[in-house]
Amino acid sequence: MNICGCLVSVARDAQATARAQMEAMAGVEVHAASDDGRLVVVVEDTADAYASDIIMALHNIPGVYALTLNFHHFEDAPSRAPVAVSHQEI
């Protein structure tokens, strides 16, 4: 599992549209925005895409001119607990 904290810089005139596109993407959450076009975005792996692929897709949104990775957390997927098997005595 990857969790990435990013600062995305967007042209002011494209901020509303770009934010809407980001919020529509699986694995993306916009947590804050400033009037000058900076967005605080968290990106996580999804079942269909790695966080790194999602970040690359964010770069392709019209109006986005910079994206920096400010935080990254990785951990292995948790192991599943073993399934209990019942044994009947014969």
HURA-V994950 format. One line per field, one symbol per residue. ss: DSSP state (A for helix, B for strand, O for the rest). A space follows every 50 residues. Layout:
ss=???
This chain:
ss=OBBBBBBBBBOAAAAAAAAAAAAOOOOBBBBBBOOOOBBBBBBBOOOOOO AAAAAAAAAOOOOBBBBBBBBBBBOOOOOOOOOOOOOOOO
